[in-house]
Amino acid sequence: MNSKSGCLKNKVVMITGGTGSFGKQFVETVLRDQTPKKLIIFSRDELKQFDMRERFSEQQFPCMRYFIGDVRDRERLYRAMDGVDIVIHAAALKQVPTAEYNPIEVIKTNVLGGANIIDAAIDRNVQRVMALSTDKAANPINLYGATKLCSDKLFVAANGYSGHHGTKFSVVRYGNVMGSRGSVIPFFQQRRATGVLPVTDPQMTRFWITLEQAVQFVLRCLTRMQGGEIFVPKIPSMNIVDLARAIAPECSLDVVGVRPGEKLHETMVPEDDARNAFEYDDCFVIRAPAANGKVNGNGGKPCPPGFRYSSDNNPRWLSVDELQQLVQSHE
């Protein structure tokens, strides 16, 4: 990609939840590689916006804008999206235990907030909306995953009623993000001094992606989206014991068991979705059936019957050495 002529050149871009881990990396990458007309941070925490403004000030980066607001507030979204070309929807409540204890609050943000994004984007003539999802939305067993599955379906279905406005909606679904807030790496690093690392199950596997890789994948998908796709990157898996060995090889392991709402392995393309999925060099794309019930792969290779893309049957795995190098590069 040409560093100063990418998909965001001269575009007004808004990112919801922009003060989160993804938002910070997205801003850093875009300011380095592209030239948006405006880059609007939409979030509800003034302290996090203050901290982010210290790093990416309007004086140093004249395209930056900071907009206090909540995706639950439709009127505020309508004001924020006035003149916006592209929306990256990253705002969510994502802690699994929090969701189980506060279900209505999570529904208000992840589901009803997503509906508000859709309505505001259509009525404000936004060109493209990319919503971020999670592997926990595939065959969900916890409320967080269920709300993200519902959100995914809202964004895919929105293409059917954007009408003459022409707004296109797609979704990016990926796995655990290395180094993001609440991830297992900082937890293991904190517990290292105790000499014991708690692991849920020695067989547990997860998909693994870095923040930079996630941002680059979202940017690539923005250029190729037609509307209605769920984009799933091809990323490696890792075993939880290998990660523990990479971070603290001297520590003993305490097997504590799989927690409520947690899976042994994560899935990004379930068998039922694979009927509408196509494989490309760098990703899988789940496409919504057209009005005639057929699915257009746009050059992709249809996934075979019974296909499932999950963290335990992934052909790509990170070794202990590779995990160690990744962890060290993010310290």
HUFEN-V251597 format. One record per pair of residues at least 24 apart in sequence whose C-alpha atoms are under 8 Angstrom apart, sorted by the first residue. I is the first residue (numbers start at 1). J is the second residue. D is the distance in whole Angstrom. If there is no record, write none. Layout:
# HUFEN-V251597
i=I j=J d=D
i=I j=J d=D
This chain:
# HUFEN-V251597
i=2 j=33 d=8
i=3 j=32 d=8
i=3 j=33 d=4
i=3 j=34 d=6
i=4 j=33 d=6
i=4 j=34 d=5
i=4 j=35 d=6
i=5 j=34 d=6
i=5 j=35 d=7
i=6 j=33 d=8
i=6 j=34 d=6
i=6 j=35 d=8
i=7 j=34 d=8
i=7 j=219 d=7
i=7 j=222 d=7
i=7 j=223 d=6
i=8 j=34 d=6
i=8 j=35 d=7
i=8 j=36 d=5
i=9 j=34 d=6
i=9 j=35 d=5
i=9 j=36 d=5
i=9 j=37 d=7
i=10 j=35 d=6
i=10 j=36 d=5
i=10 j=37 d=4
i=10 j=38 d=8
i=11 j=36 d=5
i=11 j=37 d=5
i=11 j=38 d=7
i=11 j=84 d=8
i=11 j=85 d=6
i=11 j=86 d=7
i=12 j=36 d=6
i=12 j=37 d=5
i=12 j=38 d=5
i=12 j=39 d=6
i=12 j=40 d=8
i=12 j=83 d=7
i=12 j=84 d=5
i=12 j=85 d=5
i=12 j=86 d=6
i=13 j=37 d=8
i=13 j=38 d=6
i=13 j=39 d=5
i=13 j=40 d=6
i=13 j=84 d=6
i=13 j=85 d=6
i=13 j=86 d=5
i=13 j=87 d=6
i=13 j=88 d=8
i=14 j=39 d=6
i=14 j=40 d=4
i=14 j=41 d=6
i=14 j=42 d=7
i=14 j=81 d=8
i=14 j=84 d=7
i=14 j=86 d=6
i=14 j=87 d=5
i=14 j=88 d=6
i=15 j=39 d=8
i=15 j=40 d=6
i=15 j=41 d=6
i=15 j=42 d=6
i=15 j=87 d=6
i=15 j=88 d=5
i=15 j=89 d=6
i=15 j=90 d=7
i=16 j=41 d=7
i=16 j=42 d=5
i=16 j=43 d=6
i=16 j=71 d=8
i=16 j=87 d=8
i=16 j=88 d=6
i=16 j=89 d=5
i=16 j=90 d=5
i=16 j=91 d=5
i=17 j=41 d=7
i=17 j=42 d=6
i=17 j=43 d=5
i=17 j=44 d=8
i=17 j=89 d=7
i=17 j=90 d=5
i=17 j=91 d=4
i=17 j=92 d=7
i=18 j=42 d=6
i=18 j=43 d=6
i=18 j=90 d=7
i=18 j=91 d=7
i=19 j=43 d=7
i=19 j=48 d=6
i=19 j=49 d=6
i=19 j=52 d=7
i=21 j=180 d=6
i=21 j=181 d=7
i=21 j=211 d=8
i=22 j=90 d=8
i=22 j=180 d=8
i=22 j=211 d=6
i=22 j=214 d=8
i=22 j=215 d=7
i=23 j=90 d=7
i=24 j=52 d=8
i=25 j=211 d=6
i=25 j=212 d=7
i=25 j=215 d=7
i=26 j=212 d=8
i=26 j=215 d=6
i=29 j=212 d=8
i=29 j=215 d=8
i=31 j=61 d=8
i=36 j=63 d=7
i=37 j=63 d=6
i=38 j=63 d=4
i=38 j=64 d=6
i=38 j=65 d=7
i=39 j=63 d=6
i=39 j=64 d=5
i=39 j=65 d=6
i=40 j=64 d=6
i=40 j=65 d=5
i=40 j=66 d=6
i=40 j=67 d=7
i=41 j=65 d=6
i=41 j=66 d=5
i=41 j=67 d=6
i=42 j=66 d=6
i=42 j=67 d=5
i=42 j=68 d=6
i=42 j=69 d=6
i=42 j=70 d=8
i=42 j=80 d=8
i=43 j=67 d=7
i=43 j=68 d=5
i=43 j=69 d=5
i=43 j=70 d=6
i=43 j=91 d=8
i=44 j=68 d=5
i=44 j=69 d=5
i=44 j=70 d=5
i=71 j=109 d=7
i=71 j=113 d=5
i=71 j=114 d=7
i=71 j=116 d=7
i=71 j=117 d=7
i=72 j=108 d=7
i=72 j=109 d=6
i=72 j=112 d=7
i=72 j=113 d=5
i=72 j=116 d=7
i=73 j=113 d=8
i=73 j=116 d=8
i=74 j=116 d=6
i=74 j=117 d=8
i=74 j=120 d=7
i=77 j=116 d=8
i=77 j=117 d=7
i=77 j=120 d=6
i=78 j=120 d=5
i=78 j=121 d=8
i=78 j=124 d=7
i=81 j=120 d=7
i=81 j=121 d=7
i=81 j=124 d=6
i=81 j=126 d=8
i=82 j=124 d=6
i=83 j=124 d=7
i=83 j=126 d=8
i=84 j=124 d=8
i=84 j=125 d=8
i=84 j=126 d=6
i=85 j=125 d=8
i=85 j=126 d=5
i=85 j=127 d=5
i=85 j=128 d=7
i=86 j=126 d=6
i=86 j=127 d=6
i=86 j=128 d=5
i=86 j=129 d=6
i=87 j=121 d=8
i=87 j=126 d=7
i=87 j=128 d=6
i=87 j=129 d=5
i=87 j=130 d=6
i=88 j=129 d=6
i=88 j=130 d=5
i=88 j=131 d=6
i=88 j=132 d=8
i=89 j=117 d=8
i=89 j=129 d=7
i=89 j=130 d=6
i=89 j=131 d=5
i=89 j=132 d=6
i=90 j=131 d=7
i=90 j=132 d=6
i=93 j=144 d=8
i=94 j=144 d=6
i=95 j=144 d=7
i=95 j=182 d=8
i=96 j=142 d=7
i=96 j=143 d=7
i=96 j=144 d=6
i=96 j=261 d=7
i=99 j=143 d=6
i=99 j=144 d=6
i=100 j=142 d=7
i=100 j=143 d=6
i=100 j=144 d=8
i=103 j=143 d=7
i=106 j=144 d=7
i=106 j=147 d=8
i=107 j=147 d=6
i=110 j=147 d=6
i=110 j=148 d=6
i=110 j=151 d=7
i=111 j=147 d=6
i=111 j=148 d=7
i=111 j=150 d=6
i=111 j=151 d=5
i=114 j=151 d=6
i=114 j=154 d=7
i=114 j=155 d=8
i=115 j=151 d=8
i=115 j=154 d=7
i=118 j=155 d=7
i=118 j=158 d=7
i=121 j=167 d=7
i=122 j=162 d=6
i=122 j=165 d=6
i=122 j=166 d=8
i=122 j=167 d=6
i=123 j=165 d=7
i=125 j=165 d=6
i=125 j=166 d=7
i=125 j=167 d=6
i=126 j=167 d=6
i=127 j=166 d=7
i=127 j=167 d=5
i=127 j=168 d=6
i=128 j=167 d=6
i=128 j=168 d=5
i=128 j=169 d=6
i=128 j=222 d=8
i=129 j=167 d=7
i=129 j=168 d=6
i=129 j=169 d=5
i=129 j=170 d=6
i=130 j=169 d=6
i=130 j=170 d=5
i=130 j=171 d=5
i=130 j=172 d=7
i=130 j=218 d=8
i=130 j=222 d=7
i=131 j=155 d=7
i=131 j=169 d=8
i=131 j=170 d=6
i=131 j=171 d=5
i=131 j=172 d=6
i=132 j=171 d=6
i=132 j=172 d=5
i=132 j=173 d=6
i=133 j=171 d=7
i=133 j=172 d=6
i=133 j=173 d=5
i=133 j=174 d=7
i=134 j=172 d=8
i=134 j=173 d=5
i=134 j=174 d=5
i=134 j=175 d=6
i=134 j=268 d=8
i=135 j=173 d=6
i=135 j=174 d=6
i=135 j=175 d=5
i=135 j=266 d=6
i=135 j=267 d=6
i=135 j=268 d=5
i=136 j=266 d=7
i=136 j=267 d=7
i=136 j=268 d=8
i=137 j=268 d=8
i=138 j=267 d=6
i=138 j=268 d=6
i=138 j=269 d=7
i=138 j=270 d=6
i=139 j=267 d=8
i=139 j=270 d=7
i=141 j=261 d=6
i=141 j=262 d=7
i=141 j=263 d=8
i=142 j=261 d=5
i=142 j=262 d=7
i=143 j=261 d=8
i=155 j=228 d=7
i=156 j=227 d=7
i=156 j=228 d=4
i=156 j=229 d=7
i=156 j=230 d=8
i=156 j=288 d=7
i=157 j=228 d=7
i=159 j=227 d=6
i=159 j=228 d=6
i=168 j=226 d=7
i=168 j=227 d=5
i=168 j=228 d=8
i=169 j=227 d=5
i=169 j=228 d=6
i=169 j=229 d=8
i=170 j=225 d=7
i=170 j=226 d=8
i=170 j=227 d=5
i=170 j=228 d=5
i=170 j=229 d=5
i=170 j=230 d=6
i=170 j=231 d=8
i=171 j=228 d=8
i=171 j=229 d=6
i=171 j=230 d=5
i=171 j=231 d=6
i=172 j=218 d=7
i=172 j=221 d=8
i=172 j=230 d=6
i=172 j=231 d=5
i=172 j=232 d=6
i=173 j=230 d=7
i=173 j=231 d=6
i=173 j=232 d=5
i=173 j=233 d=8
i=173 j=268 d=7
i=174 j=207 d=8
i=174 j=209 d=8
i=174 j=214 d=8
i=174 j=232 d=6
i=174 j=233 d=6
i=174 j=268 d=7
i=175 j=206 d=7
i=175 j=207 d=5
i=175 j=208 d=6
i=175 j=209 d=7
i=175 j=268 d=8
i=176 j=206 d=7
i=176 j=207 d=6
i=176 j=208 d=5
i=176 j=209 d=6
i=177 j=208 d=6
i=177 j=209 d=5
i=177 j=210 d=5
i=177 j=211 d=6
i=177 j=214 d=8
i=178 j=208 d=7
i=178 j=209 d=6
i=178 j=210 d=5
i=178 j=211 d=7
i=179 j=210 d=8
i=179 j=211 d=8
i=179 j=330 d=7
i=180 j=211 d=8
i=185 j=247 d=8
i=185 j=327 d=8
i=188 j=244 d=7
i=188 j=247 d=7
i=188 j=248 d=8
i=189 j=247 d=7
i=189 j=248 d=8
i=192 j=248 d=6
i=192 j=251 d=7
i=195 j=250 d=7
i=195 j=251 d=5
i=195 j=252 d=6
i=196 j=251 d=5
i=196 j=252 d=5
i=196 j=253 d=6
i=196 j=254 d=7
i=197 j=244 d=7
i=197 j=251 d=6
i=197 j=252 d=6
i=197 j=253 d=5
i=197 j=254 d=6
i=198 j=253 d=6
i=198 j=254 d=5
i=198 j=255 d=6
i=198 j=256 d=6
i=199 j=240 d=7
i=199 j=241 d=7
i=199 j=253 d=7
i=199 j=254 d=6
i=199 j=255 d=5
i=199 j=256 d=6
i=199 j=257 d=7
i=200 j=255 d=5
i=200 j=256 d=5
i=200 j=257 d=4
i=200 j=258 d=5
i=200 j=259 d=7
i=201 j=240 d=8
i=201 j=255 d=6
i=201 j=256 d=7
i=201 j=257 d=6
i=201 j=258 d=6
i=201 j=264 d=8
i=202 j=239 d=8
i=202 j=240 d=7
i=202 j=241 d=6
i=202 j=255 d=7
i=203 j=239 d=7
i=203 j=240 d=7
i=203 j=241 d=8
i=203 j=264 d=7
i=204 j=239 d=6
i=204 j=240 d=6
i=204 j=264 d=5
i=204 j=265 d=6
i=205 j=237 d=7
i=205 j=238 d=6
i=205 j=239 d=5
i=205 j=240 d=6
i=205 j=264 d=7
i=205 j=265 d=5
i=205 j=266 d=7
i=205 j=311 d=6
i=205 j=312 d=6
i=206 j=237 d=5
i=206 j=238 d=6
i=206 j=239 d=7
i=206 j=240 d=8
i=206 j=265 d=6
i=206 j=266 d=6
i=206 j=311 d=5
i=206 j=312 d=8
i=207 j=235 d=7
i=207 j=236 d=6
i=207 j=237 d=4
i=207 j=238 d=6
i=207 j=266 d=7
i=207 j=310 d=8
i=207 j=311 d=5
i=208 j=235 d=6
i=208 j=236 d=6
i=208 j=237 d=6
i=208 j=238 d=7
i=209 j=235 d=6
i=209 j=236 d=7
i=228 j=287 d=6
i=228 j=288 d=6
i=229 j=285 d=6
i=229 j=286 d=6
i=229 j=287 d=5
i=229 j=288 d=7
i=230 j=285 d=6
i=230 j=286 d=5
i=230 j=287 d=7
i=231 j=283 d=7
i=231 j=284 d=6
i=231 j=285 d=5
i=231 j=286 d=7
i=232 j=268 d=7
i=232 j=269 d=8
i=232 j=283 d=5
i=232 j=284 d=5
i=232 j=285 d=6
i=232 j=286 d=8
i=233 j=282 d=6
i=233 j=283 d=4
i=233 j=284 d=6
i=234 j=282 d=6
i=234 j=283 d=5
i=234 j=284 d=7
i=235 j=316 d=7
i=236 j=314 d=7
i=236 j=315 d=8
i=236 j=316 d=5
i=236 j=317 d=5
i=236 j=318 d=6
i=237 j=311 d=5
i=237 j=312 d=7
i=237 j=314 d=6
i=237 j=316 d=6
i=237 j=317 d=5
i=237 j=318 d=6
i=238 j=311 d=8
i=238 j=317 d=6
i=238 j=318 d=5
i=238 j=319 d=7
i=242 j=319 d=7
i=242 j=320 d=5
i=242 j=323 d=8
i=243 j=320 d=7
i=243 j=323 d=6
i=243 j=324 d=8
i=245 j=320 d=7
i=246 j=320 d=5
i=246 j=321 d=7
i=246 j=323 d=6
i=246 j=324 d=5
i=246 j=327 d=8
i=247 j=324 d=6
i=247 j=327 d=7
i=265 j=310 d=7
i=265 j=311 d=6
i=265 j=312 d=6
i=266 j=310 d=6
i=266 j=311 d=5
i=266 j=312 d=8
i=267 j=308 d=8
i=267 j=309 d=6
i=267 j=310 d=4
i=267 j=311 d=6
i=268 j=309 d=6
i=268 j=310 d=6
i=269 j=308 d=6
i=269 j=309 d=5
i=269 j=310 d=7
i=270 j=307 d=8
i=270 j=308 d=5
i=270 j=309 d=7
i=270 j=310 d=8
i=271 j=305 d=8
i=271 j=306 d=6
i=271 j=307 d=5
i=271 j=308 d=5
i=274 j=303 d=6
i=274 j=304 d=8
i=274 j=305 d=7
i=274 j=306 d=7
i=274 j=307 d=6
i=274 j=308 d=7
i=275 j=302 d=8
i=275 j=303 d=7
i=275 j=304 d=8
i=275 j=305 d=7
i=276 j=302 d=8
i=276 j=303 d=8
i=277 j=302 d=6
i=277 j=303 d=6
i=278 j=302 d=4
i=278 j=303 d=5
i=279 j=303 d=6
